[in-house]
Amino acid sequence: MEEFAFYHECEVCGLRLLLTPKIAYDGGWDYPPRMGQWGVISPRTCGNCGIEGTVWFALACEKKTSEELTERQYQTALRITQEKDPYATAR
């Protein structure tokens, strides 16, 4: 399948770039479809940010509940869980 570009948004620093999955992966991004899965909470980071500031880290490693997330973390979790696979809609 030919790759096309879509927006990648780092949940830690807020960087938002239009990238193909290959370019993103080669640049260190943790982003589906190469890293993680659409609609499932996992890190969405650029190549410069670590996972310590992600919603995934707060939930999985710091054992925070959804009520303990910051408003930004909560909104990020909503965004991630509502993601749609751009390749599924392009078919």
N, C-alpha and C positions, 0 to 999 in steps of 0.2 A: 504494500500500500504506500502510495506517495504521501509524504508528510507535508502538512501546511502549517503556517504560523497561526498562533492564537496567543492571547495575553496570558502572561505568567506574572503573578503577584506574590512578592515575598511578604509573608505575614510578620516578619520581624522588623525589617527596615522600611517596608512599603514600596520598594522598587517595583515598577510595573513595566514590563517589556513585551513587545510582540516578537515571539521566537518560535521556531520549529522545535519539536521535542528533541531532535538530535543536537541542535545548537544549544538548547537549554541544558541537556544532560552533559554535553562536552564542557559547558561553562560552570558545572558544579551544582546546578539547580536540582533540588529534590521536588519533583513534580510529575504527576501522571502524564503520559502513560508509561514512561520509563522507570519512574520511582513512585510507588504507591498506587492507589486505585481511586478512580473518580467517585466522589460522594462519601468517602471513608476518611475519617480524621487521621491524617498522617502529616508530617512536616511539609510545608509549602515554602521552601526557602531558596534564596539566591545562592550563588557560589561564595558569597562573602559572609553569610550569617550562619551561625550554628543553630542546632535544634533546641538549645536551652530556653529560647524565648518563644517557642511554639506552643500552640494549644495542646498538641499531642504530648509534649513533654510535661506540661502542667497536669494533664489528666493521667498519663501513664506512669510518669516517674515521681512527680510530686504528690500524686494521689489526691488531687483537688477534685471536688465535686463541681457540677455545673454551676451551682450557686456561688461557689468560691472564685469563679473566673472573673476577670475584669470585664468591663463592657466591651472593650476592643477584642479580647479573647472570645467572648461570647458571640460577637458579630462575625468573627472569623470562622468559628465553628459552624455557624449558620450558613455562611457562604460555602464552606467546604462540603457540608452535607447536602447542599442544594445544587452542587455542580452537576453538569451534564457532560458526557463524553462528546467533545466536538466532532469526533470522527463518526460516532453513531448517527448524528444528525446530518452529516455530510453525505451519507450513503444513499 
